[in-house]
Amino acid sequence: AFLYRGRCKKALKDKSGAIADFQKSLELNPDSANYYLKSGWTKVLVKDFKGAIADFDKAISLKSNFTEAYTKRGETRSLMGEYSSAIKDFNQALVYDSNSADTYRRRAYANFKLRNYTQAMQDNETAKELFQKQGDFEGYKSSVDSINTLREIMRKGGG
C-alpha cells in the first residue's frame, strides 16, 4: 500500500511524501529491488543524487541483472557530471537488454559530453534504428536530431 501511495504522491508532485512512503515500503520489504528503484528515482527528482545512487546500488545488489537500475544509476551519474561512470552503467544495462533504445540514447549523451563524438554517433544510430522498430516516433526524431547535430560538430572539426 505504501508503494502505491508513494506512486500517487510522486504523480501529484509530492516528492517528499513519495520518498517517505517509499522508505516505509522498504522497511516492510527490505529485499525488494523494485522498491529501491522507485525510491532512488524519487530521490533523483529532489536532487538527492547520493541517496539515489545508494538505492540503485542496493537494487542491483538484490538483483544483479536489473537493467532499469543500471540505467537509472547511469542517468543519475550523468546528472552529477560523472559521464565515464554513467557509461559503465549503461554498458552493463545493455549487457542485459541490448534492445533498449533509451539506454543507447543516454549513453550517446554521456559520450557526447566526453567529446567521444564517434561513439555518440554510433549510439544515436543504434537508438534511431531501435526506436523506429519499436514505433517510437518521438525517440526516433530525437535520435535523428542528435545525429544531425553531431554531424555538424564533426564537420566543423570537432571529432
C-alpha angles and dihedrals in degrees: 000000000000091000093053093043088050090053090051092049090049090052089050090052092248092137098167091048090049091051091050091051093046090050090052091049088051091051088054095040108028093165097058112113090187092057090053089050092053092045092049095051092049089052089054088057090058091043095248090141097163091051090048093051089051090053093048090048089053092047090052092047088055095044113021095192095050099139096184092053091053090048094048091046089050091050090050092050089050089053087052091051092248094132099160091054090045091054090052089054092047090049090053092047089052091053087064098035115021091173096066105120090182092057091051089050092050092047089050090056092051090049090048091053088052089048091244088142098165092054091043089054092050091049092049091049090052092046091049092053093047093047089050092051090048093049093241102148095178092051090046092050092047090052092048090050090051091048091052091049091049092048089054092049092048092045089056090054099264097129 
